[in-house]
Amino acid sequence: MLILTRQRGVTLVELMVAVVIMAVLLAFAAPGFGAWLSNSRIRSTAEGLLAGVQYAKSEAATRNTQVRFQLTTTLDATCARSTTSANWVVDVVDADSNVDSVENNCNAAPSDTVAPSILQVRAARETGAGIVIASSSSQVVFNGLGRQVPIAPAVTPSLVTIDITPASTAGTCVASGGRITCLRILVSPSGQVRMCNPNAPVGDTQAC
């Protein structure tokens, strides 16, 4: 004997309850997701900057000449050096001077022989928005020994710091009571390059 079963659908009340529950769960999850996204962007930006500085140092040693890492406002024909941008350019320094720049020429084709002798570039947009850069210098120059070269008018090289933090709309650093792990790139006068966490306790391998 064929028995017919009655199928029951979802009522409007049940659907509304499910929507409310989902909204509550998303409200709790949103801050955590936002912090995760900011942390991911900061990490990606810091690793990109670190790779650029290390590349410049490596090329200087390989070529036995001065190679420079520069932060620039853009990567087109209007570019200028900047201490607050995540765009970067690595170029070979002119043999007669270490104060020349790729300014207004960041879109030049990479070349070992034709000025401005750009070796590699990277755009800030590759790591997304919501990131703030604060560097103590817009450029770092390495010599063939992998050591820093002083930037005129300085006569000795100094410690270069590049801080990577979130924009005000993307959260705050752990040191300020937020949930974002802010990072820093350090370049010592001797040419040592490392990434560190300014909030890590003294003695921690990640501490600055």
C-alpha positions in Angstrom: 0.0 0.0 0.0 1.4 3.4 -1.0 1.6 5.7 2.0 1.7 9.4 1.2 3.9 11.6 3.5 3.3 15.3 4.0 6.3 17.4 3.4 6.6 20.5 5.6 8.4 23.6 4.4 10.1 26.4 6.3 7.7 29.0 7.8 8.3 32.7 7.6 8.9 32.9 11.4 11.6 30.2 11.2 13.3 31.9 8.3 13.3 35.2 10.2 14.8 33.5 13.3 17.5 32.0 11.2 18.3 35.4 9.6 18.5 37.0 13.1 20.9 34.3 14.3 23.1 34.7 11.3 23.2 38.4 11.8 24.2 38.0 15.4 27.0 35.5 14.5 28.3 37.9 11.8 28.3 40.8 14.2 30.5 38.8 16.6 32.7 37.5 13.8 33.2 40.9 11.9 35.8 42.4 14.3 37.9 39.3 14.3 37.7 39.1 10.5 38.7 42.7 10.2 41.7 42.2 12.5 42.7 39.1 10.5 42.5 41.1 7.2 44.6 44.0 8.6 47.2 41.6 10.1 47.4 39.8 6.7 47.9 43.1 4.8 50.5 44.3 7.2 52.4 41.0 7.1 52.3 41.0 3.3 53.4 44.6 3.0 56.3 44.1 5.5 57.4 40.9 3.7 57.4 42.8 0.3 59.4 45.7 1.7 61.8 43.2 3.4 62.3 41.4 0.1 63.0 44.6 -1.7 65.7 45.7 0.8 67.3 42.3 0.8 67.3 42.2 -3.0 69.1 45.5 -3.2 71.7 44.3 -0.7 72.2 41.0 -2.6 72.5 42.8 -6.0 75.1 45.2 -4.5 77.2 42.3 -3.4 76.7 40.4 -6.6 77.6 43.3 -8.8 80.2 44.7 -6.4 78.7 48.2 -6.9 76.3 50.5 -5.1 72.6 49.5 -5.4 69.7 51.5 -3.9 66.3 50.7 -2.5 63.9 53.6 -2.7 60.3 54.2 -1.6 58.4 56.2 -4.2 55.0 58.0 -4.3 54.1 56.2 -7.6 55.7 54.0 -10.2 55.1 56.3 -13.2 56.7 59.3 -14.8 55.6 61.6 -11.9 57.2 59.6 -9.1 59.2 61.1 -6.2 60.9 59.6 -3.2 58.7 59.2 -0.2 58.9 58.1 3.4 55.2 57.1 3.5 54.7 54.9 0.5 54.8 51.2 0.0 55.9 51.5 -3.7 59.5 50.6 -4.1 62.2 50.7 -6.8 65.7 49.1 -6.7 68.3 50.6 -9.1 72.0 50.7 -9.6 73.5 53.9 -8.3 75.4 56.1 -10.8 79.1 55.5 -10.5 79.8 59.3 -10.0 77.2 60.0 -7.4 74.9 58.3 -4.8 72.4 61.2 -4.6 70.8 60.7 -8.1 67.4 59.1 -8.2 64.8 57.4 -10.3 62.5 60.4 -9.6 60.2 61.2 -12.5 61.4 58.0 -14.2 60.0 55.1 -12.3 58.3 53.7 -15.4 61.6 53.3 -17.2 62.2 49.8 -18.6 64.5 47.6 -16.4 68.1 47.8 -17.6 71.6 47.0 -16.4 73.2 49.6 -18.7 70.7 52.4 -19.5 69.9 55.0 -16.9 68.2 55.0 -14.5 69.3 51.4 -14.3 66.2 50.0 -12.7 66.5 46.4 -11.5 63.1 45.8 -9.9 59.9 47.5 -8.8 56.9 46.7 -6.7 53.5 48.5 -6.4 51.9 49.2 -3.1 48.5 48.0 -4.5 49.8 44.4 -4.5 49.2 44.3 -0.8 45.9 46.1 -0.6 44.7 49.3 1.1 44.5 50.3 4.8 48.2 50.3 5.4 50.4 53.2 6.6 54.1 53.4 6.0 56.5 55.5 8.1 60.2 55.3 7.2 63.1 57.2 8.7 64.6 57.4 5.2 63.2 57.3 1.6 66.2 55.3 0.4 68.9 52.8 1.5 72.1 52.4 -0.5 74.3 49.3 -0.2 77.9 48.9 -1.3 79.6 45.8 -2.7 80.3 44.6 0.8 76.6 44.7 1.7 77.0 47.6 4.1 75.0 50.8 4.1 76.4 53.8 2.3 75.8 57.2 4.0 73.3 59.5 2.2 74.7 63.0 1.7 75.0 65.3 3.7 75.5 62.6 6.3 79.0 61.2 6.6 78.1 58.0 8.3 75.2 55.6 7.8 72.4 55.4 10.4 69.8 52.9 11.5 66.9 52.9 9.0 63.4 52.0 10.4 60.3 51.3 8.3 57.1 51.0 10.4 54.1 49.2 8.9 50.8 50.0 10.7 47.1 50.0 9.9 45.2 53.0 8.7 43.0 54.6 11.4 39.9 52.9 9.8 41.5 49.5 9.9 42.2 49.2 13.6 45.1 49.9 16.0 48.3 48.2 17.0 48.5 45.9 20.0 50.8 48.4 21.7 47.9 50.9 21.6 45.4 48.4 22.9 44.2 47.2 19.5 44.3 43.8 17.9 46.7 44.5 15.0 50.3 43.1 15.1 52.3 46.0 13.6 55.7 45.3 12.2 59.0 47.1 11.5 61.9 46.7 9.1 65.3 47.5 10.4 68.4 48.2 8.4 71.5 48.6 10.5 74.6 50.7 9.4 76.5 47.5 8.9 73.8 46.3 6.4 71.9 43.8 8.6 68.3 43.6 7.4 65.5 42.2 9.6 61.8 42.3 10.3 60.6 42.6 13.9 57.6 43.2 16.1 57.9 46.5 18.1 55.5 45.0 20.7 57.4 41.8 21.3 59.0 41.6 24.8 62.7 42.0 25.3 64.4 38.7 24.7 61.9 37.5 22.2 63.5 36.6 18.9 60.9 38.8 17.1 61.6 41.8 19.3 63.0 45.0 17.9 
